[in-house]
Amino acid sequence: MQGDLVTVSTTARRLTAAALTTAAITAAVAVPASAADHRAPRPSVEISRVQYDSPGRDDRSNRSLNAEWVEIRNNTRRAVNLNGWTLKDEAGHTYTFHDYRLQGRASVRIHTGIGRDNRTDLYQDRRAYVWNNRSDTATLRNDHRRFVDDYSWGPRHGGRH
């Protein structure tokens, strides 16, 4: 009887040691993952860059207007249908995407002036500047009018956020 008790006791100690070892390994593996959770996840579609002050003189020429642009980037591997999505400034100027699919890991620039749309460049066909040089916010919303991303600059906004 005492031999059976020793075997049960030894087995219980071994199982306890194995459980503690497994818990320690799990905790050690989980620490780096929880540390990474503090970083904000990168959005699947984002405003990656804005050229709000076109280089040279602001003379409202089409060339100058098209040097003002917003770049939208798809960070996923899958194409995203941007049909019905909007890009808007603080003054309410709104550009609506029509029949455009942004390929995976690709970007598109939305220029202010007049031009011919293609895979990498879209045009708002405006004859006046949209983006304020001093301070503004570009806001991207999906076809359900839900917020996707924004990009702000200037002293009122403390730079991009």
C-alpha positions as CSV (number, residue, x, y, z in Angstrom):
1,M,0.0,0.0,0.0
2,Q,2.8,2.4,0.9
3,G,4.4,1.7,-2.6
4,D,1.2,2.8,-4.3
5,L,1.2,6.0,-2.2
6,V,4.7,6.8,-3.2
7,T,3.9,6.2,-6.9
8,V,0.8,8.5,-6.7
9,S,2.8,11.1,-4.9
10,T,5.6,11.0,-7.4
11,T,3.2,11.1,-10.3
12,A,1.4,14.1,-8.8
13,R,4.7,16.0,-8.3
14,R,5.7,15.3,-11.9
15,L,2.3,16.5,-13.3
16,T,2.5,19.6,-11.1
17,A,6.0,20.3,-12.3
18,A,5.0,19.8,-16.0
19,A,2.0,22.2,-15.5
20,L,4.2,24.8,-13.9
21,T,6.7,24.5,-16.7
22,T,4.0,24.8,-19.4
23,A,2.6,27.9,-17.6
24,A,6.1,29.5,-17.4
25,I,6.7,28.9,-21.1
26,T,3.3,30.2,-22.1
27,A,3.9,33.4,-20.0
28,A,7.3,33.9,-21.6
29,V,5.9,33.6,-25.1
30,A,2.9,35.9,-24.3
31,V,5.1,38.8,-23.0
32,P,6.4,39.9,-26.4
33,A,2.9,39.7,-27.8
34,S,1.4,41.8,-25.1
35,A,4.2,44.4,-25.5
36,A,3.3,44.6,-29.2
37,D,-0.3,45.3,-28.4
38,H,0.6,48.8,-27.2
39,R,1.3,49.9,-30.8
40,A,-1.7,51.1,-32.8
41,P,-2.5,48.6,-35.6
42,R,-1.8,49.9,-39.0
43,P,-5.1,50.6,-40.8
44,S,-5.8,48.5,-43.9
45,V,-6.4,51.7,-46.0
46,E,-4.8,54.9,-44.9
47,I,-3.8,58.4,-46.0
48,S,-0.1,57.9,-46.3
49,R,1.1,61.3,-47.5
50,V,-0.3,64.8,-48.3
51,Q,1.3,67.4,-50.6
52,Y,-0.8,70.4,-49.4
53,D,1.5,73.2,-50.5
54,S,2.2,72.7,-54.2
55,P,5.8,73.6,-55.0
56,G,6.4,77.0,-56.6
57,R,4.0,79.9,-56.9
58,D,0.3,79.4,-56.1
59,D,-0.9,80.7,-59.5
60,R,-3.9,78.3,-59.9
61,S,-2.5,76.8,-63.0
62,N,-3.5,73.2,-63.7
63,R,0.1,72.2,-63.2
64,S,0.2,73.9,-59.8
65,L,-3.2,72.5,-58.8
66,N,-2.0,68.9,-59.7
67,A,1.1,69.4,-57.6
68,E,-1.3,69.4,-54.6
69,W,-2.4,65.8,-53.8
70,V,-3.4,63.3,-51.2
71,E,-2.0,59.7,-51.3
72,I,-4.1,56.8,-50.2
73,R,-2.4,53.5,-49.5
74,N,-3.8,50.0,-49.3
75,N,-1.7,48.1,-46.7
76,T,-3.4,44.7,-47.4
77,R,-2.8,42.1,-50.0
78,R,-6.3,42.3,-51.3
79,A,-7.8,45.0,-53.6
80,V,-10.2,47.4,-51.9
81,N,-13.2,48.8,-53.8
82,L,-13.2,52.6,-53.1
83,N,-16.4,53.2,-54.9
84,G,-18.5,55.7,-52.9
85,W,-15.6,56.5,-50.5
86,T,-15.0,60.2,-49.8
87,L,-12.0,62.4,-49.1
88,K,-12.8,65.7,-47.4
89,D,-11.1,68.8,-46.1
90,E,-12.1,71.0,-43.1
91,A,-13.9,73.5,-45.4
92,G,-16.2,70.7,-46.7
93,H,-14.6,70.2,-50.2
94,T,-15.4,66.6,-50.9
95,Y,-14.0,64.2,-53.5
96,T,-16.0,61.0,-54.1
97,F,-14.4,57.9,-55.6
98,H,-16.2,56.4,-58.6
99,D,-15.5,53.0,-60.0
100,Y,-12.0,52.6,-58.5
101,R,-10.3,49.5,-57.0
102,L,-7.1,50.1,-55.1
103,Q,-4.9,47.1,-55.6
104,G,-3.2,45.3,-52.7
105,R,0.0,47.0,-51.4
106,A,-0.6,49.9,-53.8
107,S,-1.3,53.6,-53.5
108,V,-3.1,56.2,-55.5
109,R,-2.7,60.0,-55.5
110,I,-5.8,62.2,-55.7
111,H,-4.7,65.5,-57.4
112,T,-6.7,68.7,-57.0
113,G,-6.6,69.9,-60.7
114,I,-7.9,68.5,-64.0
115,G,-6.5,65.3,-65.5
116,R,-7.1,61.9,-66.8
117,D,-7.7,59.2,-64.2
118,N,-5.5,56.1,-64.3
119,R,-4.5,53.3,-61.9
120,T,-2.1,55.5,-59.8
121,D,-3.5,59.0,-60.2
122,L,-7.0,60.4,-59.8
123,Y,-8.1,64.0,-60.4
124,Q,-10.7,66.1,-58.6
125,D,-11.0,68.4,-61.7
126,R,-11.1,71.6,-59.6
127,R,-9.9,75.0,-60.7
128,A,-9.0,76.1,-57.1
129,Y,-6.8,74.8,-54.3
130,V,-8.5,72.5,-51.7
131,W,-5.8,71.9,-49.0
132,N,-5.0,74.9,-46.8
133,N,-1.2,75.4,-46.6
134,R,-1.2,76.5,-43.0
135,S,-3.5,74.0,-41.3
136,D,-6.0,71.5,-42.5
137,T,-7.2,67.9,-42.1
138,A,-7.8,65.4,-44.9
139,T,-10.5,62.9,-43.8
140,L,-11.2,59.6,-45.6
141,R,-14.5,57.8,-45.1
142,N,-15.8,54.6,-46.6
143,D,-19.0,54.1,-48.6
144,H,-21.0,53.8,-45.4
145,R,-19.7,57.2,-44.2
146,R,-17.6,55.5,-41.5
147,F,-14.3,57.1,-40.6
148,V,-11.3,55.3,-42.1
149,D,-8.3,57.7,-41.5
150,D,-7.3,61.3,-41.3
151,Y,-4.2,63.3,-41.8
152,S,-3.7,66.8,-40.2
153,W,-1.0,69.4,-40.4
154,G,-0.3,72.9,-39.1
155,P,0.0,74.5,-35.7
156,R,-3.7,74.0,-34.7
157,H,-3.2,70.2,-35.1
158,G,0.4,69.8,-33.9
159,G,1.4,68.1,-37.1
160,R,0.1,64.7,-38.4
161,H,-2.1,62.6,-36.2
